[in-house]
Amino acid sequence: MSSNEKLDRQGIFMSNAMGGPIIAPAPLEQLSAILDAGTGTTGWLSEVASLPGLPTSTELHGIDINNARFPHPPMTQDGSRQLYLDVIDLTEPLPEKYHNKFDLVNVRHVVTWLDPTQWDIVYRNFLTALKPGGFVQVQDTRMTVPEDFAKYSPGIKKYVGTMAKVFTLDSPAQVEIARILPLLPQHLPTLGYTDASQTIYPLLYGKLQPDPEVRKAGIAQMMGSARGFQARGAGCEGERLKNIVDGVIYEVPASFDEWDAFITESEHTFNEEGWALPMRITVARKPQ
Ligand SMILES: C[S@@+](CC[C@H](N)C(=O)[O-])C[C@H]1O[C@@H](n2cnc3c(N)ncnc32)[C@H](O)[C@@H]1O
């Protein structure tokens, strides 16, 4: 599977859990322009385009710092609608043509990967891009939010605690991001937003996932990440990598065979226990 397909599949997985790609209470028939910020493959825009009730006149815009994944020509996946795509760095002031233009700005799996010192700049840019009364919808999962981690089963904690180390989610900057993500609804009003709220939708993996096809794809995604690290020899050189969470030591496999054993054990855990990974959707509004 190409990395574009992986991103799209993950996006559809997220939208399924939310009951659709938009949960911001914006009436579809009144949306004249929508922006997907850090749009990547533009997968979210294609999902939105297929929503019954979205006017054919609604402009679908996508911006990203890197256009490598943009479709050519700039159309939705079913080829039915034009997309307006632009290369833009979200941490820089937005061009004037984007000011006060959008009824909805969506941002999925982007801001939590930026340095927290840049978050306010990005959220202020979204405020500038929104029409008065327009909505921002922020979609994020984070494996290591402390209050979430505490709820995982021991087997899932071992998977997450180990993978978090190789993803470097235990670095001070990443630990801080995991701490502040749940606080976003309290923070956005300090930047000028109103009506900020956060809803948690669980992404269901393994035993907890009722749809057999989605279950298979979810486990494949999780074990695929581990296989990727195994193939790169992660943890196999130098001192053994360890992550200590809540006083428990999670050791990263230190050989190809140890990775095999870890993956077999993790797959068993997913099948026997399952995992509900909280996805946080934060919605806020630009004042009227
Ligand atoms: C994990 S991908 C998510 C893509 C898409 N939102 C999705 O859910 O499929 C993160 C995206 O953010 C983009 N990105 C990262 N930093 C950015 C920045 N400063 N300005 C604009 N886009 C950025 C990356 O190029 C990448 O396409």
The ligand as an SDF file (V2000), in Angstrom:
LIG
                    3D

 27 29  0  0  0  0  0  0  0  0999 V2000
    0.0340   13.5500    8.8920 C   0  0  0  0  0  0  0  0  0  0  0  0
   -0.2170   14.5150    7.4410 S   0  0  0  0  0  0  0  0  0  0  0  0
   -2.0000   14.7190    7.4970 C   0  0  0  0  0  0  0  0  0  0  0  0
   -2.5750   15.0230    6.1530 C   0  0  0  0  0  0  0  0  0  0  0  0
   -4.0810   15.2170    6.0990 C   0  0  0  0  0  0  0  0  0  0  0  0
   -4.5090   16.3120    6.9710 N   0  0  0  0  0  0  0  0  0  0  0  0
   -4.8030   13.9490    6.4580 C   0  0  0  0  0  0  0  0  0  0  0  0
   -5.4200   13.8790    7.5230 O   0  0  0  0  0  0  0  0  0  0  0  0
   -4.7590   13.0020    5.6540 O   0  0  0  0  0  0  0  0  0  0  0  0
    0.3830   16.1400    7.9370 C   0  0  0  0  0  0  0  0  0  0  0  0
    0.3460   17.1540    6.8000 C   0  0  0  0  0  0  0  0  0  0  0  0
    0.6450   18.4530    7.3380 O   0  0  0  0  0  0  0  0  0  0  0  0
    1.4620   19.1460    6.4200 C   0  0  0  0  0  0  0  0  0  0  0  0
    2.1770   20.2240    7.1370 N   0  0  0  0  0  0  0  0  0  0  0  0
    3.1290   20.0740    8.0950 C   0  0  0  0  0  0  0  0  0  0  0  0
    3.5750   21.2790    8.4950 N   0  0  0  0  0  0  0  0  0  0  0  0
    2.8860   22.2170    7.7910 C   0  0  0  0  0  0  0  0  0  0  0  0
    2.9020   23.6390    7.7530 C   0  0  0  0  0  0  0  0  0  0  0  0
    3.7270   24.3550    8.5390 N   0  0  0  0  0  0  0  0  0  0  0  0
    2.0750   24.2660    6.8950 N   0  0  0  0  0  0  0  0  0  0  0  0
    1.2360   23.5520    6.0940 C   0  0  0  0  0  0  0  0  0  0  0  0
    1.1860   22.2020    6.0820 N   0  0  0  0  0  0  0  0  0  0  0  0
    2.0030   21.5360    6.9180 C   0  0  0  0  0  0  0  0  0  0  0  0
    2.3640   18.0340    5.8700 C   0  0  0  0  0  0  0  0  0  0  0  0
    2.9880   18.4170    4.6600 O   0  0  0  0  0  0  0  0  0  0  0  0
    1.3750   16.8780    5.7120 C   0  0  0  0  0  0  0  0  0  0  0  0
    0.7520   16.8770    4.4590 O   0  0  0  0  0  0  0  0  0  0  0  0
  1  2  1  0
  2  3  1  0
  2 10  1  0
  3  4  1  0
  4  5  1  0
  5  6  1  0
  5  7  1  0
  7  8  2  0
  7  9  1  0
 10 11  1  0
 11 12  1  0
 11 26  1  0
 12 13  1  0
 13 14  1  0
 13 24  1  0
 14 15  1  0
 14 23  1  0
 15 16  2  0
 16 17  1  0
 17 18  1  0
 17 23  2  0
 18 19  1  0
 18 20  2  0
 20 21  1  0
 21 22  2  0
 22 23  1  0
 24 25  1  0
 24 26  1  0
 26 27  1  0
M  CHG  2   2   1   9  -1
M  END
$$$$
